[in-house]
Amino acid sequence: MTIDEFKATLSGAAPPAGMSSALQAMWQDARGRWDVAHRIAQDIPEADKTGAWIHAYLHRKEGDLGNAGYWYSRAGQPVAQDSLEDEWTRIVTALL
């Protein structure tokens, strides 16, 4: 699936079947369901760097930069300085 194909699924009522938890979290976030995205991210094992990156992004979006910094560190990622939209695209692209 390409990023454009992923974005096209956002018009659906639910994420496509078989989508990873990480992509489901990003899908829910794009649909404006931060709480659902956060719950999914919390269920991704803490040792998973991808889950930590999603968690960092979500807390950055929430405005909790201290918590976001912790999760960026856990993810082995630098603290994002670009737009939230650009980071969302970077994460989804990495997951695809």
C-alpha distances in whole Angstrom, upper triangle without the diagonal:
4,7,8,6,7,10,11,10,13,16,16,18,16,13,11,13,12,11,12,16,15,11,14,16,15,14,17,18,17,19,22,22,23,25,23,20,23,24,21,21,25,24,22,24,26,26,22,22,18,20,23,21,19,23,24,22,23,27,27,25,28,31,32,32,34,31,28,30,31,27,26,29,27,24,26,24,27,27,25,27,25,24,22,19,19,19,16,14,15,14,11,10,12,10,7
4,5,5,6,9,10,11,13,16,16,19,18,15,14,16,15,13,15,17,16,12,15,17,14,14,17,18,16,18,21,22,23,26,23,21,24,25,22,22,26,25,23,26,27,27,23,22,18,20,23,20,19,23,23,21,22,26,25,24,27,29,30,30,32,31,27,29,30,27,25,28,27,24,25,23,25,25,23,25,22,21,20,17,16,16,14,11,12,13,9,8,11,10,7
4,5,5,6,9,10,11,14,15,18,17,14,14,17,16,14,15,17,14,11,14,15,12,11,15,15,13,15,18,19,20,23,21,18,21,23,20,20,24,24,22,25,26,26,22,21,17,19,21,18,17,20,21,18,19,23,22,20,24,26,27,27,30,28,24,26,28,24,23,26,25,22,23,21,23,23,20,21,18,17,16,13,12,13,11,8,10,10,7,6,10,10,7
4,5,5,6,9,10,12,14,17,17,15,14,17,18,15,17,19,17,14,16,17,14,13,16,16,13,15,18,20,21,24,22,20,23,25,23,23,26,27,25,28,29,29,26,24,21,22,24,21,20,23,24,20,21,25,24,22,25,27,29,29,32,30,27,29,31,27,26,29,29,25,27,24,26,26,23,24,20,19,18,14,14,15,13,10,13,14,11,10,14,13,11
4,5,5,7,9,11,12,15,15,12,11,14,15,13,15,18,16,13,14,16,14,12,16,17,14,15,19,20,21,24,22,20,23,24,22,22,26,26,24,27,29,29,25,25,21,22,25,22,20,24,25,22,22,26,26,24,27,29,31,31,34,32,28,31,32,28,27,30,30,26,28,26,28,28,25,26,23,22,20,17,17,18,15,13,15,15,11,11,14,13,10
4,5,5,7,10,11,14,12,9,9,12,13,10,12,14,13,9,11,13,10,8,12,13,11,12,16,17,18,20,18,16,19,21,18,18,22,22,20,24,25,26,22,21,18,19,21,19,17,20,21,18,19,23,22,21,23,26,27,28,30,28,25,27,28,25,24,27,26,23,25,23,25,25,22,24,21,19,17,14,15,15,12,10,13,12,8,9,12,11,9
4,5,5,8,10,13,13,11,11,15,16,13,15,16,15,11,12,13,10,8,12,12,9,10,14,15,17,20,18,16,19,21,19,19,23,23,22,26,27,28,24,23,19,20,22,20,17,20,21,18,18,22,21,19,22,24,26,27,30,28,25,27,29,25,25,28,27,24,26,24,25,25,22,23,20,18,16,12,14,14,11,10,13,13,10,11,14,13,12
4,5,6,8,12,12,11,11,14,16,14,17,18,17,14,14,16,13,11,13,15,11,12,15,17,19,22,20,18,22,23,21,22,26,26,25,28,30,31,27,26,23,23,25,23,21,24,25,22,21,25,25,22,25,28,30,30,33,31,28,31,32,29,28,32,31,28,30,28,29,28,25,27,23,21,19,16,17,18,15,13,17,17,13,14,17,16,14
4,5,6,9,8,7,7,11,13,11,14,15,15,11,11,13,12,8,11,13,11,10,14,15,17,20,17,16,20,21,18,20,23,23,22,26,28,29,25,25,21,21,24,22,19,22,24,21,20,24,24,22,24,27,29,30,32,30,27,30,31,28,27,31,30,27,29,27,29,28,26,27,25,22,20,17,18,19,15,14,17,16,13,15,17,15,14
4,5,8,8,7,9,13,15,13,15,15,15,12,11,12,10,7,9,10,7,7,11,12,14,17,15,14,17,19,17,18,22,22,22,25,27,28,25,25,21,21,23,21,18,20,22,19,18,22,22,19,21,24,26,27,30,28,25,28,29,26,26,30,29,26,28,26,28,27,24,25,23,20,17,15,17,17,14,13,17,16,13,15,18,16,15
4,7,9,9,11,14,17,15,18,19,19,15,14,15,14,10,11,13,10,9,12,14,17,19,17,17,20,21,20,22,25,25,25,29,30,32,29,28,25,24,27,25,21,24,25,22,21,25,25,22,23,27,29,30,33,31,28,32,33,30,30,33,32,30,32,30,31,30,27,29,26,23,20,17,20,21,17,17,20,20,16,18,21,20,18
4,6,7,8,11,15,13,17,17,18,14,13,15,14,10,11,14,12,10,13,14,17,19,16,16,20,20,18,21,24,23,24,27,29,31,28,28,24,24,26,25,22,24,26,23,22,25,26,23,25,28,30,31,34,31,29,33,33,30,30,34,32,30,33,31,33,32,29,31,28,25,22,20,22,22,19,19,22,20,17,20,22,20,18
4,7,9,12,15,14,17,17,18,15,12,14,15,11,10,14,12,10,13,12,16,17,14,15,19,18,17,20,22,22,23,26,29,31,28,28,25,23,26,25,22,23,26,23,21,25,26,23,24,27,29,31,33,31,29,32,33,30,30,34,32,30,33,32,33,32,30,32,29,26,23,21,24,24,20,21,24,22,19,22,24,21,20
4,6,8,11,11,13,13,15,12,9,12,12,9,9,12,12,10,13,12,15,15,12,13,16,16,14,17,19,19,19,23,25,27,24,25,22,20,23,23,19,21,24,21,20,23,25,22,23,26,28,29,32,29,27,30,30,27,28,31,29,27,30,29,31,30,28,30,28,26,22,21,23,22,19,19,22,20,17,20,21,18,18
4,6,9,7,10,10,11,9,6,9,10,7,8,11,11,10,13,12,15,16,12,12,15,15,13,15,18,17,17,21,23,25,21,22,19,18,21,20,17,19,22,20,18,22,23,21,22,26,27,28,30,27,25,28,28,25,26,29,27,24,28,26,29,28,26,28,26,24,21,19,21,20,16,17,19,17,14,16,18,15,14
4,6,6,10,11,13,10,9,12,12,10,12,15,14,14,17,16,18,19,16,15,19,18,15,17,20,19,19,22,25,26,22,23,20,19,23,22,19,21,24,22,21,25,26,24,26,29,30,31,33,30,28,31,31,27,28,31,29,26,29,28,30,30,28,30,28,26,23,21,23,22,18,18,20,18,14,16,18,15,13
4,6,9,11,13,11,10,13,15,12,14,17,17,17,20,18,20,20,17,16,19,18,15,18,20,18,18,21,24,25,22,23,20,19,23,23,20,22,25,24,23,26,28,26,28,31,31,33,34,31,29,32,32,28,29,31,29,26,29,29,32,32,30,33,31,29,26,24,25,24,21,21,22,20,17,18,19,16,15
4,6,9,11,10,10,13,14,13,15,18,18,18,21,19,21,21,17,16,19,18,15,17,19,17,16,18,22,22,19,21,18,17,21,21,19,21,24,23,22,26,27,26,28,31,31,32,33,30,28,31,30,26,27,29,27,24,27,27,30,30,29,32,30,29,26,24,25,24,20,20,21,18,15,17,17,14,13
4,7,8,6,6,10,11,10,12,14,15,15,18,17,18,18,15,14,16,16,12,14,17,15,14,17,19,20,17,18,15,14,18,18,15,18,21,19,19,22,24,23,24,27,28,28,30,27,25,27,27,23,23,26,24,21,24,23,26,27,25,28,26,25,22,21,21,20,17,17,17,15,12,14,14,10,10
4,5,5,6,9,10,10,12,14,15,16,19,17,17,18,15,12,15,14,10,11,14,12,10,13,16,16,13,14,11,11,15,15,13,15,18,17,17,20,22,21,23,26,26,26,27,24,22,24,24,20,21,23,20,18,21,21,24,24,23,26,25,24,21,20,21,19,16,16,16,13,11,13,13,9,10
4,5,5,6,9,10,10,12,14,15,17,15,14,14,11,9,11,10,7,8,10,8,7,11,13,15,12,13,10,9,13,13,11,12,16,15,15,18,20,19,20,23,23,24,25,21,20,22,21,17,19,21,18,16,20,20,23,23,22,25,24,23,20,20,20,18,15,16,17,13,12,15,14,10,12
4,5,5,7,9,10,11,13,15,16,14,13,14,12,9,10,11,8,7,10,10,8,11,13,14,10,11,7,6,10,10,7,10,13,12,12,15,17,16,18,21,20,21,22,19,17,19,19,15,15,18,16,13,17,16,19,19,18,22,21,20,17,17,17,14,12,13,13,9,9,12,11,8,10
4,5,5,6,9,10,10,12,14,13,13,15,12,10,12,13,10,10,13,13,11,15,16,17,14,14,10,10,13,12,9,12,15,13,13,17,18,17,19,22,22,22,24,21,19,21,21,18,18,21,19,16,19,18,21,20,19,22,20,19,16,15,16,14,11,11,12,9,7,10,10,7,8
4,5,5,6,8,10,11,13,11,12,12,9,7,10,11,8,9,12,12,11,15,17,18,15,16,13,11,15,14,11,13,16,14,13,17,18,17,18,22,22,23,25,22,20,23,22,19,20,22,21,18,22,21,23,23,21,24,22,21,17,17,18,16,13,14,15,12,10,13,14,11,12
4,5,5,6,9,10,11,9,9,10,7,4,7,8,6,6,10,10,10,14,15,17,14,14,11,9,12,11,8,9,12,11,10,13,15,13,15,18,18,19,21,18,16,19,19,16,17,20,18,16,19,18,21,20,18,21,20,18,15,15,16,14,11,13,14,11,10,14,14,11,13
4,5,5,6,9,10,9,9,11,10,7,9,11,9,9,13,14,13,16,17,19,15,15,11,11,13,11,8,10,12,10,9,13,14,12,14,17,18,19,21,18,16,19,19,16,16,20,18,16,19,17,19,18,16,19,17,15,12,11,13,11,7,9,11,8,7,11,12,10,11
4,5,5,6,9,9,10,12,10,8,11,13,11,12,15,15,15,19,20,22,19,18,15,14,16,15,11,14,16,13,12,16,17,15,16,20,21,22,24,22,19,22,23,20,20,23,22,20,23,21,23,22,20,22,20,17,14,13,15,14,10,11,13,11,9,12,14,12,12
4,5,5,7,5,7,9,6,5,9,10,9,11,14,14,15,19,20,22,19,19,16,14,16,16,12,13,16,13,11,15,16,14,14,18,19,21,23,20,19,22,22,19,20,24,22,20,24,22,24,22,20,22,21,18,15,14,17,15,12,14,16,14,12,16,17,15,16
4,5,5,5,5,8,8,5,8,11,10,11,14,15,15,19,19,22,19,18,15,14,15,14,10,11,13,10,8,12,13,10,11,15,16,18,20,18,16,19,20,17,18,21,21,19,22,20,21,19,17,19,17,15,11,11,14,12,9,12,14,12,11,15,16,15,16
4,5,7,8,12,11,9,12,15,14,14,17,19,18,22,23,24,21,21,17,16,18,16,12,14,15,12,11,14,15,12,14,17,19,20,23,21,18,21,23,20,20,24,23,21,23,21,22,20,18,19,17,14,11,9,12,12,8,10,13,12,11,14,16,15,15
4,6,8,11,10,9,13,14,14,15,18,19,20,23,24,27,24,23,20,19,20,19,15,17,18,15,13,16,17,14,15,18,20,22,25,23,21,24,25,22,23,27,26,24,27,25,26,24,21,23,20,17,14,13,16,16,12,14,17,16,14,17,19,18,18
4,6,9,9,9,11,14,14,15,17,19,20,23,24,26,24,23,20,19,20,18,15,15,17,14,11,14,15,11,12,15,17,19,22,20,19,22,23,21,22,25,25,23,26,24,25,22,20,21,20,16,13,13,16,16,13,15,18,17,16,19,21,19,21
4,6,5,6,9,10,11,12,14,16,17,21,22,24,22,22,19,17,18,18,14,14,16,14,11,13,15,12,12,16,17,19,22,19,18,22,22,20,21,25,24,22,26,24,25,23,21,23,21,19,15,15,18,17,14,17,19,17,16,20,21,19,21
4,6,5,6,9,10,10,12,14,16,19,19,22,20,20,17,15,15,15,11,11,13,11,7,10,12,9,8,12,13,16,18,15,14,18,19,16,18,21,20,19,23,21,22,20,18,20,19,17,13,14,17,15,13,16,18,16,16,19,20,19,21
4,5,5,6,9,10,10,13,15,18,18,21,20,20,18,15,16,16,13,11,14,13,9,11,14,12,10,14,14,17,19,16,15,19,19,17,19,22,21,20,24,23,24,22,21,23,23,20,17,18,20,18,16,19,21,18,18,22,22,20,23
4,5,5,6,9,10,11,13,16,18,21,19,20,17,14,16,16,13,12,15,14,11,13,16,14,13,17,17,20,21,18,17,21,21,18,20,23,21,20,24,23,25,23,22,24,24,21,18,18,21,19,16,19,20,17,17,21,21,19,20
4,6,5,6,9,10,11,15,15,18,16,16,14,11,13,13,9,9,12,11,8,11,13,12,12,15,16,18,19,16,15,18,18,15,17,20,18,17,21,20,21,20,19,21,21,19,15,15,18,15,12,15,17,14,13,17,17,15,17
4,5,5,6,9,10,13,13,16,15,15,13,10,11,12,9,7,10,10,7,9,12,11,10,14,13,15,16,13,12,16,15,13,15,18,16,16,19,19,20,18,18,21,21,19,15,17,19,16,14,17,18,15,15,19,19,17,20
4,5,5,7,9,12,13,16,15,16,15,11,13,14,11,10,13,14,11,12,16,15,14,17,16,18,19,15,15,19,18,15,18,20,18,18,21,21,23,22,22,24,24,23,19,20,22,19,17,20,21,17,18,21,21,18,21
4,5,5,7,10,12,15,13,14,12,9,12,13,10,10,13,13,11,13,16,16,16,19,18,20,21,17,16,19,18,15,17,20,17,16,20,20,22,21,21,24,24,22,19,20,21,18,16,18,19,15,15,18,18,15,17
4,5,5,9,9,12,10,11,9,6,8,9,7,6,10,10,9,11,14,14,14,17,16,17,18,14,13,16,15,11,14,16,13,13,16,16,19,18,18,21,21,20,17,18,19,16,14,17,17,13,14,17,16,14,17
4,6,8,8,11,11,12,12,8,9,11,9,7,11,13,11,12,15,16,15,18,16,17,17,13,13,16,14,11,14,16,13,14,17,18,20,19,20,23,24,23,20,21,22,19,17,20,20,16,17,21,19,17,20
4,6,8,11,10,13,12,9,11,13,12,10,14,16,14,15,18,19,18,21,19,21,21,17,17,19,17,14,17,18,15,15,19,20,23,22,23,26,26,26,22,23,24,21,19,22,21,18,18,21,19,17,20
4,6,8,7,9,9,6,8,11,10,9,13,14,14,15,18,19,19,21,20,21,20,17,16,18,16,13,15,16,13,12,16,17,20,20,21,24,25,24,21,22,23,19,17,20,19,15,16,18,16,14,17
4,5,5,9,10,7,9,12,12,11,14,16,16,17,20,21,21,23,21,22,21,17,17,18,16,13,15,15,12,12,15,17,20,21,22,26,26,26,24,25,25,21,20,22,21,17,18,21,18,16,19
4,5,8,9,7,7,11,11,10,12,15,15,15,18,20,20,21,19,19,18,14,14,15,12,10,12,12,9,10,13,15,18,18,20,24,25,25,23,24,24,20,20,22,21,17,19,21,19,17,21
4,6,9,8,8,11,13,12,14,17,17,18,20,22,22,24,21,21,20,17,16,16,13,11,13,12,8,9,11,14,17,18,20,24,25,26,24,25,25,21,21,23,20,17,19,21,18,16,20
4,5,5,6,9,10,11,12,15,16,17,18,20,21,23,21,20,20,17,16,16,14,11,12,12,9,8,11,13,16,17,19,22,23,24,21,23,22,18,18,19,17,14,16,17,14,13,16
4,5,5,6,9,10,10,12,14,15,16,18,20,21,19,18,18,15,13,14,12,9,9,9,7,4,7,9,12,14,15,19,20,21,19,20,19,15,16,17,14,12,14,15,12,12,15
4,5,5,6,9,10,11,12,14,15,17,18,20,19,18,19,16,14,15,14,10,10,12,9,6,9,10,13,14,14,18,18,19,17,17,16,13,13,14,12,8,10,12,9,8,12
4,5,5,6,9,10,11,12,14,15,16,18,17,17,17,14,12,14,13,9,10,12,9,8,11,12,15,15,15,19,19,20,17,18,18,14,13,15,14,10,12,14,12,11,14
4,5,5,6,9,10,10,12,14,15,16,15,14,14,11,9,10,9,5,7,8,6,5,9,9,12,12,13,17,18,18,16,18,18,14,14,16,14,11,14,16,14,13,17
4,5,5,6,9,10,10,12,14,15,14,13,14,12,9,10,10,6,6,9,8,5,8,7,10,10,10,14,14,15,13,14,14,10,10,13,11,8,11,13,11,11,15
4,5,5,6,9,10,10,12,14,14,14,15,12,10,12,12,8,9,12,11,9,12,11,13,12,12,15,15,15,12,13,13,10,9,12,11,7,10,13,11,11,14
4,5,5,6,9,10,10,12,11,11,12,9,7,10,10,6,8,11,10,9,12,12,13,12,12,16,16,16,13,15,16,12,12,15,14,11,13,16,15,14,18
4,5,5,6,9,10,11,9,9,10,7,4,7,7,5,5,9,9,8,11,9,10,8,9,12,14,14,11,14,14,11,11,14,13,11,14,16,15,15,19
4,6,5,6,9,10,10,10,12,10,7,9,11,8,8,12,12,11,13,11,11,9,8,11,11,11,8,10,11,7,8,11,11,9,12,14,14,14,17
4,5,5,6,9,9,10,12,10,8,11,12,10,11,14,14,13,16,14,15,12,12,14,14,13,9,12,13,10,9,13,14,11,13,16,16,16,19
4,5,5,6,5,7,9,6,5,9,10,8,10,13,13,13,16,14,14,11,12,14,15,14,11,14,15,13,13,16,16,14,17,20,19,19,22
4,5,5,6,5,9,8,5,8,11,10,10,13,14,14,16,13,12,9,9,10,11,10,8,12,13,10,11,15,15,14,16,19,18,19,22
4,5,8,9,12,11,9,12,14,13,13,16,17,16,18,16,15,12,11,12,12,10,7,10,12,10,10,14,15,14,15,18,19,19,21
4,6,8,11,10,9,12,14,13,14,17,18,18,20,18,18,14,14,15,15,13,11,13,16,14,14,17,18,17,18,22,22,22,24
4,6,9,9,8,11,13,13,14,17,18,18,20,18,17,13,13,13,14,13,11,15,16,15,15,19,19,18,20,23,23,24,26
4,6,6,6,9,10,11,12,14,16,16,18,17,16,12,13,14,16,15,13,17,18,16,17,20,20,19,21,24,24,24,27
4,5,5,6,9,10,10,12,14,15,16,14,13,9,10,11,14,14,13,17,17,15,16,20,19,18,21,23,22,23,26
4,5,5,7,9,10,11,13,14,16,15,13,10,13,14,17,18,16,20,20,18,19,22,21,20,23,25,24,25,28
4,5,5,6,9,10,11,12,14,14,14,11,13,15,18,18,16,19,20,17,18,21,20,18,21,24,22,22,26
4,5,5,6,9,10,10,12,11,11,8,9,12,14,14,13,16,16,13,14,18,16,15,18,20,19,19,23
4,5,5,6,9,10,11,9,9,6,9,12,14,16,15,18,18,14,16,19,18,16,20,22,20,21,24
4,6,5,6,9,10,10,11,9,12,15,18,19,17,21,20,17,18,21,19,17,21,23,21,21,25
4,5,5,6,9,9,10,9,11,15,17,18,16,18,18,14,15,18,16,14,17,19,17,17,21
4,5,5,6,5,6,6,8,12,14,15,14,17,16,12,14,16,14,12,16,18,15,16,20
4,5,5,6,7,8,11,14,17,19,18,21,19,16,18,20,17,16,19,20,18,19,22
4,6,8,10,11,14,17,19,21,19,21,20,17,18,20,18,15,18,20,17,17,21
4,5,9,10,12,16,17,19,17,19,18,14,15,17,14,12,15,16,13,14,18
4,7,9,12,15,17,19,18,20,18,15,17,18,15,13,17,17,14,16,19
4,6,8,11,13,15,15,17,15,12,14,15,12,11,15,15,13,15,18
4,6,9,11,14,14,16,14,12,15,16,13,13,17,17,15,17,21
4,6,9,12,12,15,13,10,13,16,13,13,17,18,16,18,22
4,6,8,8,11,10,7,11,12,11,11,15,16,15,17,20
4,7,9,11,10,9,12,14,12,14,17,18,18,20,22
4,7,8,6,7,10,11,10,13,15,16,16,19,20
4,5,5,6,9,10,11,12,14,15,17,19,20
4,5,5,6,9,10,10,12,14,15,16,18
4,5,5,6,9,10,11,12,14,15,16
4,5,5,6,9,10,10,12,14,15
4,5,5,6,9,10,10,12,14
4,5,5,6,8,10,11,12
4,6,5,6,8,10,10
4,6,5,6,9,10
4,5,5,6,9
4,5,5,6
4,5,5
4,6
4
